[in-house]
Amino acid sequence: MKNKLILLTSIALFFGGAFGLYWTKSGRGVQQPKVVKKFDPLLANESDVYSRVESAHGDRISSLLRESEKKKPAIATWIYENFDKEKTIVQEAMLIALGNYRTQEALDFLISKVVKQDNENLSIYALKGLSLHEDEKRVAALKQVEVSGRSDYLQINYHFTLFKTKSFFRDKKEDLNWLVDKGMKLGDSKELVAIVMGLSQFVPNLEKLHDLLKYILFHSKSELLINRAVIHLSVYSSGWLKIQTKKVLSSNNRILLREFLSRSGAFCPLNIWMAFDEYANRYDKLGAVEMASRVNMVKAKELGQRVGVDSAKLEGILKEENTTLCY
């Protein structure tokens, strides 16, 4: 009898629960507030931000460059239809984005902007777009463009673009040689910076680039160019740089001597401590000791004492232990 009561109670509870669930779902029980799903703007599809003129330029450009890498046809179509309506900063991004497309229409559009001479900046961005892919069709089209009368800066970008679109190094060498020869003829300028930075990035081990950097080292007054030359040569031509101390000192170029000593731990030049003495006595005692401390702490302390740096200041400079690199 007891077992029957337990069984009947269990059955009653089961059907009671099932009926309660039905009652709630059918809406006959307690009415729950209706949830209205609202659109969350954070979940918006960002792929078309480039076309929203009300968006910030930076957001549009990021969207355009990112989505064009997927080679979506709609983006190329939008560029053709809206190029002339956009501001220059967006037009520049459009030209780079279009470089991701390998169609004849994209090639013709970019070449037309290179040829057109009323806006050199857009011509250069069109070249940057063309440079995104090795492509013999692009090479052939570029060779039809006459640039001999254009600015040095455009010609430099033109030859970098040819270099990047050609497939074989034997063909690329023609443009590399042109760029190095051009660099040898230029003084300190944005054009020379463009050549040096571009070649350092794309062909860091090119011997002709090293020759150009060696020339720059003793003919330039540009901190940027001298810094780049010293850093690059300390990696790729450290043996040559190691024996240049006497020539560096005789140049009477403070920037060169400072950059040479600042990087000296990488190649340990001959007569390095004589060079530190010269820099301290000619230009900057504290600066000399600070640079020397990154090369050899003991020698740096001796240098500081030798050139008369205040003991408290010397202790402050030498308080952080540095690895000994040169003796």
C-alpha positions in Angstrom: 0.0 0.0 0.0 2.8 2.3 0.9 4.5 1.7 -2.4 1.3 2.4 -4.3 1.0 5.8 -2.6 4.6 6.7 -3.5 3.9 5.7 -7.2 0.7 7.7 -7.4 2.4 10.8 -5.8 5.2 10.6 -8.4 2.8 10.4 -11.3 0.8 13.3 -10.0 3.9 15.5 -9.6 5.1 14.6 -13.1 1.8 15.6 -14.8 1.6 18.7 -12.6 5.0 19.8 -13.8 4.2 19.1 -17.4 0.9 21.0 -17.2 2.7 24.0 -15.5 5.2 24.1 -18.3 2.4 24.0 -20.9 0.5 26.7 -19.0 3.5 29.0 -18.9 4.5 28.6 -22.6 0.9 29.1 -23.8 0.8 32.4 -22.0 -2.0 31.4 -19.6 0.3 31.7 -16.6 2.2 34.8 -15.5 2.7 37.1 -18.5 6.4 37.6 -19.1 7.5 41.0 -20.6 7.9 40.7 -24.4 11.6 41.0 -25.3 12.2 43.2 -28.4 15.5 42.4 -30.0 17.2 45.6 -31.0 20.0 45.9 -33.5 23.4 46.3 -31.8 25.5 48.8 -33.8 28.6 47.1 -32.5 27.6 44.0 -34.6 27.3 46.1 -37.8 29.0 44.8 -40.9 32.1 46.9 -41.2 32.9 45.9 -44.8 31.2 48.9 -46.3 32.5 51.7 -44.1 34.6 52.9 -47.0 31.6 54.1 -48.8 30.0 56.0 -46.0 30.9 59.7 -46.5 29.8 60.6 -43.0 32.4 58.3 -41.4 35.9 59.5 -40.4 38.5 59.4 -43.1 40.7 57.0 -41.1 37.9 54.5 -40.6 37.0 54.7 -44.3 40.6 54.2 -45.4 41.2 51.3 -43.1 38.0 49.6 -44.3 38.9 50.3 -48.0 42.4 48.9 -47.8 41.4 45.9 -45.7 38.4 44.9 -47.8 40.2 45.5 -51.2 42.7 42.8 -50.2 39.8 40.4 -50.6 39.4 41.6 -54.2 35.7 42.2 -53.9 34.4 43.4 -57.3 32.0 45.9 -55.7 34.9 47.9 -54.2 36.6 48.3 -57.6 33.3 49.4 -59.1 32.7 51.9 -56.3 36.2 53.4 -56.9 35.6 53.9 -60.6 32.2 55.5 -60.0 33.2 57.8 -57.0 36.9 58.6 -57.5 36.3 62.2 -58.6 33.8 62.9 -55.8 36.2 62.1 -53.0 38.7 64.2 -51.1 42.4 63.7 -51.9 43.2 61.6 -48.8 40.5 59.1 -49.8 41.5 59.2 -53.4 45.1 58.2 -52.4 43.7 55.2 -50.5 41.5 54.3 -53.5 44.5 54.1 -55.8 46.4 51.8 -53.4 43.3 49.6 -52.9 42.8 49.3 -56.7 46.4 47.9 -56.9 45.0 44.7 -55.4 43.0 44.0 -58.5 44.6 42.3 -61.5 42.0 43.3 -64.1 42.7 45.3 -67.2 40.3 47.9 -66.1 42.2 48.5 -62.8 45.5 48.6 -64.7 44.2 51.1 -67.2 42.7 53.3 -64.4 46.0 53.4 -62.4 48.2 54.0 -65.5 45.9 56.9 -66.5 46.6 58.5 -63.1 50.3 58.0 -63.5 50.3 59.6 -66.9 48.2 62.6 -65.8 50.5 65.4 -64.6 48.1 67.8 -63.0 48.5 66.1 -59.5 51.8 64.5 -58.9 50.8 63.1 -55.5 48.0 61.1 -57.1 50.5 59.8 -59.7 52.7 58.6 -57.0 49.9 56.8 -55.2 48.9 55.2 -58.4 52.5 53.9 -58.7 52.2 52.6 -55.1 49.1 50.7 -56.1 50.7 49.2 -59.1 53.7 48.1 -57.1 51.6 45.7 -55.0 52.0 42.7 -57.4 54.6 41.3 -59.6 52.9 41.4 -63.0 54.4 41.5 -66.5 51.4 43.3 -67.8 52.0 46.1 -65.3 55.7 46.2 -66.3 54.8 46.5 -70.0 52.3 49.3 -69.2 54.7 51.2 -67.0 57.4 51.1 -69.7 55.1 53.0 -72.0 54.9 55.9 -69.6 57.3 58.7 -70.3 58.8 60.0 -67.0 62.0 61.7 -68.1 60.6 65.2 -67.7 58.9 64.5 -64.4 60.2 65.4 -60.9 63.0 63.3 -59.3 60.6 62.2 -56.6 58.2 60.7 -59.1 61.0 59.1 -61.1 62.3 57.5 -57.9 58.8 56.0 -57.1 58.5 55.0 -60.8 61.7 52.9 -60.7 60.8 51.4 -57.3 57.4 50.3 -58.8 59.2 48.8 -61.8 61.5 47.0 -59.5 58.6 45.5 -57.4 56.5 44.5 -60.4 59.3 42.7 -62.3 59.6 39.0 -61.6 63.3 38.2 -62.1 66.2 39.8 -60.3 68.2 40.2 -63.5 65.5 42.6 -64.7 65.1 44.3 -61.4 68.9 45.2 -61.4 68.3 47.8 -64.1 66.1 49.8 -61.7 68.3 49.2 -58.7 71.3 50.6 -60.6 69.3 53.6 -61.7 68.3 54.3 -58.1 71.8 54.0 -56.7 73.3 56.1 -59.5 70.6 58.8 -58.8 71.3 58.7 -55.1 75.0 59.4 -55.7 74.0 62.6 -57.5 71.6 63.9 -54.9 72.3 66.0 -51.9 70.4 65.7 -48.6 66.7 65.7 -49.6 63.5 63.7 -49.3 64.5 62.1 -52.6 67.7 60.7 -51.2 65.8 59.6 -48.1 63.3 57.7 -50.3 66.1 55.9 -52.1 68.0 55.0 -49.0 65.0 53.8 -47.0 63.5 51.9 -50.0 66.7 50.1 -50.9 67.5 49.3 -47.2 64.1 47.6 -47.0 64.0 45.7 -50.2 67.7 44.8 -50.9 69.6 45.3 -47.7 72.5 43.2 -48.8 73.0 44.9 -52.2 76.7 45.9 -52.6 75.9 49.0 -54.6 73.6 50.2 -51.7 76.6 49.8 -49.3 78.7 51.9 -51.6 76.0 54.6 -51.6 75.8 54.5 -47.8 79.6 54.8 -47.5 79.4 57.8 -49.7 76.6 59.3 -47.7 78.5 58.7 -44.4 81.1 61.3 -45.3 79.1 63.7 -47.5 75.8 64.1 -45.7 74.9 66.4 -42.9 71.5 64.8 -42.4 71.1 63.1 -39.0 68.5 60.7 -40.5 70.7 59.6 -43.4 73.9 59.3 -41.3 72.0 57.3 -38.7 70.7 54.9 -41.3 74.1 54.6 -42.9 75.9 53.8 -39.7 73.2 51.3 -38.5 73.0 49.5 -41.9 76.8 49.3 -42.4 77.3 48.1 -38.8 75.3 45.1 -39.8 76.3 44.4 -43.4 79.8 46.0 -43.6 81.1 46.0 -40.0 84.6 45.2 -41.1 84.8 48.3 -43.2 83.2 50.5 -40.6 85.6 49.2 -37.9 88.6 50.9 -39.5 86.9 54.3 -40.2 87.7 56.0 -36.8 90.5 58.3 -38.1 88.4 59.3 -41.1 85.4 60.0 -39.0 87.4 62.2 -36.6 89.0 64.1 -39.5 85.6 64.9 -41.0 84.8 67.4 -38.2 81.2 66.3 -38.5 79.6 66.2 -35.0 76.6 64.3 -36.1 78.7 61.6 -37.8 81.0 61.2 -34.8 78.0 61.0 -32.4 76.2 58.4 -34.5 79.4 56.4 -35.0 80.1 56.3 -31.3 76.4 55.6 -30.4 76.5 52.5 -32.6 80.1 51.6 -31.9 79.2 48.6 -29.6 78.0 46.7 -32.7 81.4 46.8 -34.5 84.0 48.0 -31.9 86.0 50.4 -34.1 89.8 50.8 -33.8 90.9 53.6 -31.5 87.4 53.8 -30.1 88.5 55.4 -26.8 90.5 58.1 -28.5 87.3 58.9 -30.4 85.3 59.1 -27.2 88.0 61.5 -25.8 87.7 63.6 -28.9 83.9 63.8 -28.7 84.0 64.6 -25.0 86.6 67.4 -25.4 85.1 68.9 -28.5 81.4 68.6 -28.0 79.8 67.0 -25.0 81.4 65.3 -21.9 78.3 63.9 -20.4 77.0 62.7 -23.7 80.3 60.9 -24.4 80.3 59.1 -21.0 76.7 58.1 -21.5 77.4 56.5 -24.9 80.6 55.0 -23.6 78.8 53.4 -20.7 76.8 51.3 -23.1 80.1 49.9 -24.5 82.2 49.4 -21.5 81.4 50.6 -17.9 84.9 50.6 -16.6 86.3 52.5 -19.6 83.4 54.9 -19.4 84.3 55.7 -15.8 87.9 56.3 -16.7 86.8 58.5 -19.5 84.6 60.6 -17.2 87.4 61.0 -14.7 89.8 61.9 -17.5 87.7 64.6 -19.0 86.7 66.1 -15.6 83.0 65.0 -15.3 81.6 65.8 -11.8 81.8 62.7 -9.6 78.1 62.9 -8.6 77.0 63.2 -12.3 79.4 60.4 -13.3 78.0 58.1 -10.6 74.5 58.9 -11.8 75.3 57.9 -15.4 77.0 54.7 -14.3 74.4 53.6 -11.8 72.8 51.2 -14.3 75.0 48.2 -15.1 75.6 47.6 -18.8 77.1 44.7 -20.7 80.7 45.1 -21.8 80.9 45.0 -25.6 84.3 46.5 -26.5 87.7 46.8 -24.8 
